[in-house]
Amino acid sequence: MQDGDVPITYADTARLRAAVGFSPDTPLRVGMQRFVDWYRAYHQQD
């Protein structure tokens, strides 16, 4: 780690939940795979 790095970070979605009633709950690995699958299908790549 370099000076200024923090060991853990996370987004606080409380304001989003309060404003629109939505709180994301998709794990990063799942979300990334869904994006890759969509991207490949959209651009017709295998």
CNS distance restraints for C-alpha pairs under 8 A (distance, minus, plus):
assign (resid   1 and name CA) (resid   5 and name CA) 6.13 0.50 0.50
assign (resid  13 and name CA) (resid  17 and name CA) 6.18 0.50 0.50
assign (resid  13 and name CA) (resid  23 and name CA) 6.32 0.50 0.50
assign (resid  13 and name CA) (resid  24 and name CA) 7.85 0.50 0.50
assign (resid  14 and name CA) (resid  18 and name CA) 6.11 0.50 0.50
assign (resid  14 and name CA) (resid  23 and name CA) 7.68 0.50 0.50
assign (resid  15 and name CA) (resid  19 and name CA) 5.98 0.50 0.50
assign (resid  16 and name CA) (resid  20 and name CA) 5.99 0.50 0.50
assign (resid  16 and name CA) (resid  21 and name CA) 7.04 0.50 0.50
assign (resid  16 and name CA) (resid  22 and name CA) 6.43 0.50 0.50
assign (resid  16 and name CA) (resid  23 and name CA) 6.76 0.50 0.50
assign (resid  17 and name CA) (resid  21 and name CA) 4.42 0.50 0.50
assign (resid  17 and name CA) (resid  22 and name CA) 4.65 0.50 0.50
assign (resid  17 and name CA) (resid  23 and name CA) 5.20 0.50 0.50
assign (resid  18 and name CA) (resid  22 and name CA) 7.81 0.50 0.50
assign (resid  26 and name CA) (resid  30 and name CA) 6.54 0.50 0.50
assign (resid  26 and name CA) (resid  31 and name CA) 6.07 0.50 0.50
assign (resid  27 and name CA) (resid  31 and name CA) 6.18 0.50 0.50
assign (resid  28 and name CA) (resid  32 and name CA) 5.99 0.50 0.50
assign (resid  29 and name CA) (resid  33 and name CA) 6.24 0.50 0.50
assign (resid  30 and name CA) (resid  34 and name CA) 6.20 0.50 0.50
assign (resid  31 and name CA) (resid  35 and name CA) 6.20 0.50 0.50
assign (resid  32 and name CA) (resid  36 and name CA) 6.21 0.50 0.50
assign (resid  33 and name CA) (resid  37 and name CA) 6.09 0.50 0.50
assign (resid  34 and name CA) (resid  38 and name CA) 6.09 0.50 0.50
assign (resid  35 and name CA) (resid  39 and name CA) 5.97 0.50 0.50
assign (resid  36 and name CA) (resid  40 and name CA) 6.09 0.50 0.50
assign (resid  37 and name CA) (resid  41 and name CA) 6.20 0.50 0.50
assign (resid  38 and name CA) (resid  42 and name CA) 5.90 0.50 0.50
assign (resid  39 and name CA) (resid  43 and name CA) 6.04 0.50 0.50
assign (resid  40 and name CA) (resid  44 and name CA) 5.52 0.50 0.50
assign (resid  40 and name CA) (resid  45 and name CA) 4.62 0.50 0.50
assign (resid  40 and name CA) (resid  46 and name CA) 6.18 0.50 0.50
assign (resid  41 and name CA) (resid  45 and name CA) 6.22 0.50 0.50
assign (resid  41 and name CA) (resid  46 and name CA) 7.68 0.50 0.50
